[in-house]
Amino acid sequence: MENKGTITTFLTEDGFARLIFGETTGIVAWAAGRFTLSKTVTAALGRGLTAAALMGSTLKDEAGSLTLRFRGNGPAGGLTCVSDAAGNVRGCADEPTAELPPNAAGKLDVGGVIGREGELYVVRDYGFGEPYVGHVKLISGEIAEDITNYYAVSEQTPTVCALGVRVNRDGSLKSAGGFLLQLLPGAPDSLAEKLEERVRVLPSLSALIAEGKTAEDVAALVFGDIPYDAVGQSEARYRCTCEREKYRRSIKSIGIRELTDMARSREGAEVVCRFCGERYFFPPEELDAMLAERKAELRANAARRDSTPPEENS
Ligand SMILES: [Zn+2]
């Protein structure tokens, strides 16, 4: 299956409500095929990647990025999903093979594997200035409910998040998708009530997506007789932004003792990207060079400190 998803945005004619629908089966299937994941982590990561893709599509700046970090008390440890305005999405779980028996409803226990207690951090980095960090306590660990709660508490944008991921018996992905339904500033109470009622009776989203319902089908179910239009469509894909240089910098910045030991071992150092599985190898000669660079930097810093007049040093 192609590593591709589609995000479609609908707006009511009065401009007071927007539906962002994401069909993300290709993205999640690609991730599930590349990593060794338990079934429940596949569902959790699928929901997280879908939510990140939906939220990332609202970033206006091309350089911006959005990070969802779930830190729950479940066996998956934590879940990190990152997206950007260009539609690149990536994600990983701290313990990708963590598994639990099905929950009381016979479904994959995403809330249990993430943990029902903990925190959700949402980092919006606009590519300039300080990133905006919002955070809320987890209410269920089921991802969609936690995103909905995040918007209510932290962003004051009334939002309903729905996510639906189906995993086949053999652990492969069947389907994935989701939506954000948002009330925009000035929305009348009557519209809010009407949409609330419609969402309450909406069939299970994972069933709709598994049946192959399109963005247009879901919009028709959500809005009913409220007039609306499709206002935009964009593509998303699973793509990591890791670079060798970034890992080189982080190895170089570890303690000078550790770096010295690493260089002396003559084994080189290998780093594996958690988001895409790419392996970066740094041979012993390169570690020697990094150690030399690091020592030169430390000497330069020390020399600068010594030459700074005391009054400017306070
Ligand atoms: Zn990577």
Residues whose N, C-alpha, C, O or C-beta is under 5 A from the ligand:
A	BS01	ZN	C240 C242 C273 F275 C276 E278
